[in-house]
Amino acid sequence: MFVDAGCFMDGSTGWGLVFHNQVGETIFSACKREFISVEPIVAEALGIRWALQTAIAQGMSSFCISSDAMNVVSCITKKGTFASIDIIAQDCRDLTSGLTNVSVLFVRTEQNDEAHNLASLAKFVGNRSWVGLAPSVSSFSSLADVSAVVCNQYGSVSALA
């Protein structure tokens, strides 16, 4: 599964989550929006925790979560530490402690485009889920400005058009 976060200019934060089956087909898509303003690294950590909670709620015990937030993945896997997310990272580790086989991996941003699209889509549709593929954010772009601040693997921000 893939997860991504987006910090919107209106002060809200959005997340996108995509589940793939063993052959790489999208079987579940979801987005979530909350009216909280957090640092990008915190948004990414909260996204991974949401992905874990969602997978557990679906009865999954063996899965891989992929994120383009390198610093967050390093903190969760105990290869680094960041005071601003240490508590969330510990919560993620606690969530996985009773599961069979869970890994959290770093992927390049271009490998995370479906989750990125869903994080952007959250600005328009709020909390939604789909069996299979979700609609593209471009189908909503004429409704409002899609500018957002996107959290990248280094915890810094970049503009999203």
Number of C-alpha atoms within 10 A of each C-alpha: 23 27 30 34 36 30 30 24 13 12 12 17 29 30 32 31 30 29 24 14 10 7 6 9 12 17 14 17 23 26 28 23 24 15 11 14 15 14 15 23 24 20 26 33 27 22 25 28 21 18 25 25 16 14 18 16 10 9 9 15 15 13 17 15 21 24 30 28 28 19 22 32 25 17 19 26 17 13 10 13 15 15 9 12 20 18 13 19 26 16 15 22 18 11 15 18 11 10 13 10 12 18 13 21 18 19 17 14 15 9 14 21 17 20 28 28 22 31 31 34 30 25 28 16 15 17 16 15 18 13 11 15 17 20 13 13 19 12 9 15 15 9 9 9 11 19 16 23 20 26 25 22 21 13 19 13 17 11 11 14 11
